[in-house]
């Protein structure tokens, strides 16, 4: 019986992690000074447990900053700074998050990203309320991409989590009876 309970607990703890999504900022173009990050964020639902992957070259970096520093393109008070070219930022808490490139002129040119992270199961706009509009450029190729779906293709939806939890509850009951 102890094995069944431990197994059920392990399954319940692993279930939420199965729904995490890693978003590549700027998609295939990455984190560049020619990206349209205001457009990129549209239609995405960032949830606690998801991650952001910033891919960029040596002339760029990623600073996590406050709203005031985001608005003023100030990297002097960064909450964290990254320059490895392949930065993964975990979205650990609900609320707004702000990112800028600290290279002189890049943030002012639009290389900045504002998102809103919602608690798992929550529903909120993707951009923080009151965030400034930043003019962007059309991605290379000359066409404007259509808005992405709220979750990347193939990712499980929140509705599926109810089925997973029901399945796990039934499985736990069966295992408890068998032991």
C-alpha positions as CSV (number, residue, x, y, z in Angstrom):
1,X,0.0,0.0,0.0
2,X,2.9,2.4,0.7
3,X,4.2,1.8,-2.8
4,X,0.8,2.7,-4.3
5,X,0.6,5.9,-2.3
6,X,4.2,6.9,-3.2
7,X,3.5,6.2,-6.9
8,X,0.3,8.3,-6.8
9,X,2.1,11.2,-5.1
10,X,4.9,11.1,-7.7
11,X,2.3,11.1,-10.5
12,X,0.4,14.1,-9.0
13,X,3.6,16.1,-8.6
14,X,4.8,15.3,-12.1
15,X,1.5,16.2,-13.8
16,X,1.8,20.0,-13.6
17,X,5.3,19.9,-15.0
18,X,4.0,18.2,-18.2
19,X,2.2,21.3,-19.1
20,X,5.2,23.7,-19.0
21,X,6.0,25.4,-22.3
22,X,9.4,26.8,-23.4
23,X,8.9,29.9,-25.6
24,X,11.8,30.9,-27.8
25,X,11.8,34.7,-27.7
26,X,11.5,36.0,-31.3
27,X,10.9,32.5,-32.6
28,X,13.5,31.4,-35.2
29,X,14.9,35.0,-35.5
30,X,15.8,35.0,-31.8
31,X,16.6,38.0,-29.6
32,X,17.8,40.6,-32.1
33,X,17.6,44.4,-32.5
34,X,15.3,43.9,-35.6
35,X,12.6,41.9,-33.7
36,X,9.0,42.9,-33.1
37,X,8.6,41.8,-29.5
38,X,5.4,43.6,-28.9
39,X,4.0,41.6,-31.9
40,X,5.7,38.4,-30.8
41,X,4.0,38.4,-27.4
42,X,0.5,38.8,-28.8
43,X,-1.7,35.7,-28.4
44,X,0.7,34.0,-26.0
45,X,-0.3,32.9,-22.5
46,X,2.7,32.8,-20.2
47,X,2.1,30.6,-17.1
48,X,4.1,29.9,-14.0
49,X,6.3,26.9,-14.8
50,X,6.9,28.0,-18.4
51,X,10.3,29.3,-19.5
52,X,11.6,31.9,-22.0
53,X,14.6,31.0,-24.1
54,X,16.6,33.9,-25.4
55,X,19.0,33.1,-28.3
56,X,21.3,35.9,-29.3
57,X,24.7,36.8,-30.7
58,X,27.7,38.4,-28.9
59,X,26.6,42.0,-29.4
60,X,23.5,41.3,-27.3
61,X,22.6,40.3,-23.7
62,X,19.4,40.0,-21.6
63,X,18.7,42.0,-18.5
64,X,15.6,41.4,-16.3
65,X,14.6,44.8,-15.1
66,X,11.8,46.7,-13.2
67,X,9.0,48.4,-15.1
68,X,10.6,51.8,-14.5
69,X,13.9,50.6,-15.9
70,X,12.1,49.0,-18.8
71,X,10.2,52.2,-19.6
72,X,13.5,54.2,-19.5
73,X,15.8,51.5,-21.1
74,X,18.0,51.6,-18.0
75,X,20.1,48.5,-17.4
76,X,22.0,50.0,-14.5
77,X,19.7,48.4,-11.9
78,X,19.1,45.1,-13.6
79,X,17.6,42.4,-11.4
80,X,19.6,39.8,-13.3
81,X,21.9,40.0,-16.3
82,X,22.7,37.2,-18.8
83,X,25.2,37.2,-21.7
84,X,25.7,33.5,-22.6
85,X,23.8,33.7,-25.9
86,X,21.4,30.9,-24.9
87,X,19.6,32.1,-21.8
88,X,16.7,30.3,-20.2
89,X,14.5,32.4,-17.8
90,X,12.1,30.4,-15.7
91,X,8.7,32.0,-15.1
92,X,8.4,31.3,-11.4
93,X,5.9,33.8,-10.1
94,X,2.8,35.4,-11.5
95,X,2.9,39.1,-12.5
96,X,4.6,41.3,-15.0
97,X,8.2,40.7,-16.1
98,X,10.4,43.0,-18.1
99,X,13.5,42.3,-20.3
100,X,15.8,44.6,-22.2
101,X,19.0,44.3,-24.2
102,X,21.6,46.5,-22.3
103,X,23.7,47.2,-25.4
104,X,23.6,51.0,-26.0
105,X,20.7,51.9,-28.3
106,X,19.2,48.5,-28.6
107,X,16.4,48.9,-26.0
108,X,15.5,52.3,-27.3
109,X,15.3,50.7,-30.8
110,X,12.8,48.2,-29.6
111,X,14.8,45.3,-28.2
112,X,12.7,45.0,-25.1
113,X,10.0,42.6,-24.0
114,X,7.2,42.9,-21.4
115,X,5.1,39.9,-20.5
116,X,2.5,39.0,-17.8
117,X,2.9,35.7,-16.1
118,X,-0.3,34.1,-14.8
119,X,-0.7,31.4,-12.2
120,X,-1.4,27.9,-13.6
121,X,-5.0,27.8,-14.6
122,X,-5.3,31.6,-14.7
123,X,-6.3,33.7,-17.6
124,X,-4.9,37.2,-18.2
125,X,-3.6,39.3,-21.1
126,X,-0.1,38.6,-22.3
127,X,1.2,42.1,-22.0
128,X,1.3,43.9,-18.7
129,X,-1.3,46.6,-18.2
130,X,0.0,50.0,-19.0
131,X,3.1,48.9,-20.8
132,X,4.2,51.3,-23.5
133,X,3.9,50.5,-27.2
134,X,7.2,50.0,-28.9
135,X,7.3,50.3,-32.7
136,X,8.8,47.3,-34.3
137,X,10.0,46.3,-37.7
138,X,8.6,43.6,-39.9
139,X,10.7,40.4,-39.5
140,X,13.0,39.6,-42.4
141,X,11.1,38.1,-45.3
142,X,8.8,41.1,-45.6
143,X,5.6,39.5,-44.3
144,X,3.9,39.9,-41.0
145,X,3.3,36.6,-39.4
146,X,-0.2,35.6,-38.2
147,X,-0.7,35.7,-34.4
148,X,0.4,32.5,-32.8
149,X,-2.0,30.2,-30.9
150,X,-2.1,30.6,-27.1
151,X,0.0,27.4,-26.7
152,X,2.5,26.1,-29.2
153,X,1.2,23.3,-31.4
154,X,1.2,20.0,-29.7
155,X,1.3,21.3,-26.2
156,X,-1.4,20.0,-23.8
157,X,-4.2,22.4,-23.1
158,X,-5.5,23.2,-19.6
159,X,-8.6,21.3,-20.3
160,X,-6.5,18.1,-20.7
161,X,-5.2,18.5,-17.2
162,X,-8.6,17.7,-15.8
163,X,-8.6,14.4,-17.6
164,X,-5.0,13.7,-16.4
165,X,-6.0,14.4,-12.8
166,X,-9.1,12.2,-13.1
167,X,-7.0,9.4,-14.6
168,X,-4.5,9.7,-11.8
169,X,-7.2,9.6,-9.2
170,X,-8.7,6.4,-10.7
171,X,-5.2,4.9,-11.0
172,X,-4.5,5.7,-7.4
173,X,-7.7,4.1,-6.3
174,X,-7.0,1.0,-8.3
175,X,-3.5,0.8,-6.9
176,X,-4.7,1.2,-3.4
177,X,-7.3,-1.6,-3.8
178,X,-4.6,-3.9,-5.3
179,X,-2.1,-3.5,-2.5
